[in-house]
Amino acid sequence: MAVLRLFASAREAAGTGRDEIDAPTVELVLDEAVRRYGPQFARVLEGSRVWLNGEPAVPSTAVCPGDEVAVLPPVSGG
């Protein structure tokens, strides 16, 4: 299982900052997260960056057990 880490508005939309999802690619991990957390999470995900083990990831990137998929929404500040 991969560890899904959610930050800022992604964490708020999901109601959790961490989950475990069993899927072979980043895309399928995120598809399962959208299924679990719903449309508000899907909207946040659209503008977010996704990293795998601390490196930028594309949807087709393979995920192995124990890998960490992180969803990083844009940060606003001023």
N, C-alpha and C positions, 0 to 999 in steps of 0.2 A: 504494500500500500504506500502511496505517496502522501506526504504531509502537505496540506493546502494551508498556506498562511495568508491571512487577509488583513489589510491595513486601512486605516482612516475610513472613508465612506464605504469601502467594500465590507469592512468589518461591521459597520453599522447596518448596512443593508442585509447582511447575512445573519446578524445577531450573534456572531461568534468570530473569534480571531484565528481559530485553528480547527481543522477537520482532517480526516483521513479518507482518501478516495482511491479505489483500486481501478486504474485505467492505464492503458499502454502508451498514450500520447498526451501532451499538454492539452490539445483540443478536447479530448474525451474527458479529461479531468475537469476542464472548465464547463463542458456540456453537463456533466453530472452536478457540478456546483449550481448551475443555473436551474436545473431541475429541482434541486433541494431548496434553493433560496428564493426563487421566483423572479418576476419581471423587474423589480426594483434593483436587484443584484445584477441582472442582465444589462440594465442601463448603465450602471456604474462600470461594469466590465468593458463596455464599448470604448470608453475613454482611458482605460487603464493600461499600464505596461505589465507584462507578465515575464517573470524571471524563473529560471530553473537552476537551483543550486547556486544562486548568486550571479548568474549570467543571463543576459537577454535570451528569450526563447521564442520560437515560432510555433504555430499550432501543431506542426507535424513532428516536433521534437519528441523523441522517445522518453518515456518516464519509467524508471526502475523502482523497485521497492526501496523505501527509505529516502527517495529523492524529495526535495522540497520545492513546491510550486508556489510562488509568491505573486499576489495581485497587488499592484501599487498604483492606486488612483492618482491623478494629478493633485499636486499640493498647491493650495492658494495661500497667499500671505501678503503682507504688506507693511 
